[in-house]
Amino acid sequence: MIDGLKIRKIQWGKDRVWYFSVVDIVRVVIDTKRPRKYWNDFVKYNLGDGQTWKFQLSEKLHMIQMPSRDGKKYNTWATDAVTAAQLVRLLWISHYFSVT
């Protein structure tokens, strides 16, 4: 939990690796009220064609069912701890150091 914001996590796969919700990571790093929209825009504009690391990142994202605030489980993009750390870096740099 960071500043009272919870990042959902779940053990998944046969190796029981911890996976973290991408949308929750975006909400914490960017401090936005619309993290899913921010993530969709980030993917559209920053992971577009011609980005060699686009495919490296996309291979490490998985659609996993995680519990939501209403107690139901929904599919959400998730990633392992190493990729989550790389994602935090990419989000932070693109948000706070973007040239306008």
Residue frames as qw, qx, qy, qz and C-alpha x, y, z in Angstrom:
[[0.000, 0.890, 0.456, 0.000, 0.00, 0.00, 0.00],
 [0.423, 0.076, 0.025, 0.903, 1.36, 3.40, -0.98],
 [0.127, -0.036, 0.091, -0.987, -0.21, 6.55, 0.47],
 [0.513, 0.198, 0.558, -0.621, -3.34, 4.57, 1.31],
 [0.699, 0.431, -0.267, -0.504, -3.68, 3.27, -2.27],
 [0.739, -0.196, 0.643, -0.031, -3.68, -0.49, -2.58],
 [0.393, 0.477, -0.652, -0.440, -2.05, -2.31, -5.49],
 [0.926, -0.032, 0.196, -0.321, -3.83, -5.59, -6.05],
 [0.148, 0.530, -0.828, -0.111, -1.63, -8.65, -6.33],
 [0.929, -0.028, 0.173, -0.325, -2.20, -12.35, -6.81],
 [0.343, -0.395, 0.819, 0.235, -0.09, -15.47, -7.14],
 [0.765, 0.486, 0.054, -0.420, -0.67, -16.90, -10.60],
 [0.595, 0.551, -0.569, -0.135, 0.56, -19.65, -12.88],
 [0.931, -0.109, -0.344, 0.052, 2.07, -23.02, -12.12],
 [0.562, 0.208, -0.423, 0.680, 5.10, -21.35, -10.51],
 [0.377, -0.783, -0.471, 0.150, 2.81, -19.19, -8.30],
 [0.400, 0.130, -0.011, 0.907, 4.61, -15.96, -9.24],
 [0.002, -0.664, -0.440, 0.604, 3.24, -12.72, -7.78],
 [0.246, 0.444, 0.487, 0.710, 1.46, -10.54, -10.34],
 [0.076, -0.456, -0.341, 0.819, 0.43, -6.91, -9.80],
 [0.350, 0.769, 0.535, -0.028, -2.45, -4.97, -11.35],
 [0.436, 0.227, 0.242, 0.837, -1.20, -2.59, -14.05],
 [0.134, -0.752, -0.355, -0.540, -4.15, -0.22, -13.56],
 [0.607, -0.762, -0.188, 0.127, -3.41, 0.02, -9.83],
 [0.655, -0.187, 0.102, 0.725, 0.26, 0.74, -10.57],
 [0.209, 0.495, 0.318, 0.781, -0.81, 3.55, -12.92],
 [0.363, -0.825, -0.334, -0.276, -3.18, 4.98, -10.27],
 [0.677, -0.635, -0.075, 0.363, -0.41, 5.10, -7.67],
 [0.596, -0.067, 0.217, 0.770, 2.44, 6.36, -9.89],
 [0.147, 0.403, 0.372, 0.823, 0.48, 8.96, -11.86],
 [0.023, 0.349, 0.564, -0.748, -2.07, 9.87, -9.15],
 [0.283, -0.037, -0.448, -0.847, -4.99, 9.89, -11.58],
 [0.565, 0.100, 0.524, -0.629, -8.66, 9.28, -10.97],
 [0.840, 0.427, 0.019, -0.334, -8.94, 7.53, -14.36],
 [0.389, -0.539, 0.709, 0.237, -6.07, 5.00, -14.40],
 [0.681, 0.267, 0.669, 0.132, -7.65, 2.70, -17.00],
 [0.444, 0.882, 0.157, -0.007, -8.01, 5.61, -19.45],
 [0.118, -0.866, 0.458, 0.165, -4.45, 6.75, -18.70],
 [0.591, -0.246, 0.743, 0.197, -3.15, 3.20, -19.33],
 [0.657, 0.541, 0.515, 0.100, -5.04, 2.91, -22.63],
 [0.276, 0.959, -0.065, -0.028, -3.67, 6.28, -23.79],
 [0.361, -0.708, 0.581, 0.177, -0.17, 5.37, -22.61],
 [0.677, 0.037, 0.703, 0.216, -0.24, 2.16, -24.64],
 [0.550, 0.752, 0.359, 0.055, -1.66, 3.96, -27.67],
 [0.213, 0.966, -0.135, 0.056, 0.87, 6.80, -27.72],
 [0.239, -0.773, 0.588, -0.012, 3.99, 5.35, -26.12],
 [0.573, -0.186, 0.794, 0.085, 3.93, 1.72, -27.12],
 [0.673, 0.622, 0.050, -0.397, 3.05, 2.29, -30.76],
 [0.906, 0.349, 0.100, 0.219, 4.65, 0.77, -33.80],
 [0.458, 0.728, -0.280, 0.427, 8.36, 1.25, -34.08],
 [0.401, -0.701, 0.463, -0.366, 9.00, 0.84, -30.36],
 [0.544, 0.284, -0.789, 0.030, 11.28, -2.18, -29.97],
 [0.000, 0.097, -0.822, 0.561, 10.46, -2.57, -26.26],
 [0.644, -0.032, -0.018, -0.764, 6.73, -2.65, -27.03],
 [0.827, 0.061, -0.508, -0.232, 6.92, -6.34, -27.76],
 [0.387, 0.171, -0.758, 0.496, 9.14, -7.06, -24.78],
 [0.271, -0.073, 0.477, -0.833, 6.59, -5.43, -22.48],
 [0.726, 0.031, -0.163, -0.667, 3.54, -6.96, -24.17],
 [0.679, 0.110, -0.726, -0.006, 4.98, -10.44, -23.69],
 [0.280, 0.027, -0.740, 0.611, 5.11, -9.84, -19.94],
 [0.419, -0.037, 0.232, -0.877, 1.55, -8.57, -19.50],
 [0.143, -0.192, -0.965, -0.108, -1.21, -11.04, -18.75],
 [0.509, -0.353, -0.157, -0.769, -4.96, -10.73, -18.39],
 [0.307, -0.064, -0.881, 0.354, -5.69, -12.16, -14.92],
 [0.453, -0.675, -0.441, -0.381, -8.85, -12.18, -12.83],
 [0.287, 0.073, -0.551, 0.780, -8.41, -10.11, -9.69],
 [0.174, -0.682, -0.680, 0.206, -10.91, -9.11, -7.02],
 [0.098, 0.533, 0.126, 0.831, -12.28, -5.58, -7.24],
 [0.129, -0.186, 0.451, -0.864, -13.77, -3.29, -4.59],
 [0.709, -0.110, -0.060, -0.694, -17.19, -4.86, -5.10],
 [0.638, -0.288, 0.683, -0.206, -15.78, -8.29, -4.21],
 [0.883, 0.416, 0.197, -0.096, -16.23, -9.73, -7.70],
 [0.564, -0.337, 0.514, 0.552, -13.34, -10.88, -9.86],
 [0.551, 0.805, 0.072, -0.209, -12.68, -9.12, -13.16],
 [0.815, 0.236, 0.138, 0.512, -10.03, -9.54, -15.84],
 [0.059, -0.981, 0.116, 0.141, -7.30, -6.94, -15.54],
 [0.658, 0.594, -0.363, 0.288, -3.85, -6.48, -17.00],
 [0.692, -0.689, 0.212, 0.028, -1.18, -7.72, -14.61],
 [0.612, 0.621, -0.436, 0.223, 2.56, -8.19, -14.63],
 [0.827, -0.252, -0.348, 0.362, 5.32, -9.71, -12.49],
 [0.440, -0.814, -0.085, 0.369, 7.43, -7.70, -10.04],
 [0.515, -0.224, 0.358, 0.746, 10.40, -7.13, -12.37],
 [0.189, 0.460, 0.556, 0.666, 8.22, -5.85, -15.21],
 [0.245, -0.871, -0.425, 0.000, 6.14, -3.81, -12.74],
 [0.466, -0.642, 0.055, 0.607, 9.32, -2.00, -11.69],
 [0.346, 0.039, 0.502, 0.792, 10.17, -1.29, -15.34],
 [0.006, -0.685, -0.615, -0.390, 6.61, -0.09, -15.92],
 [0.344, -0.837, -0.267, 0.331, 6.82, 2.28, -12.95],
 [0.424, -0.398, 0.277, 0.765, 9.97, 3.77, -14.46],
 [0.209, 0.292, 0.626, 0.692, 8.42, 4.16, -17.92],
 [0.141, -0.802, -0.562, -0.148, 5.24, 5.72, -16.53],
 [0.406, -0.758, -0.141, 0.491, 7.13, 8.09, -14.27],
 [0.372, -0.241, 0.382, 0.811, 9.51, 9.25, -16.97],
 [0.123, 0.413, 0.650, 0.626, 6.81, 9.66, -19.62],
 [0.217, -0.825, -0.518, -0.063, 4.49, 11.55, -17.24],
 [0.407, -0.830, -0.094, 0.369, 6.88, 13.78, -15.34],
 [0.350, -0.481, 0.413, 0.690, 9.46, 14.42, -18.05],
 [0.512, 0.558, 0.598, 0.263, 7.23, 14.65, -21.12],
 [0.198, -0.168, 0.198, 0.945, 8.01, 17.50, -23.46],
 [0.260, 0.716, 0.630, -0.152, 5.00, 19.67, -24.18]]
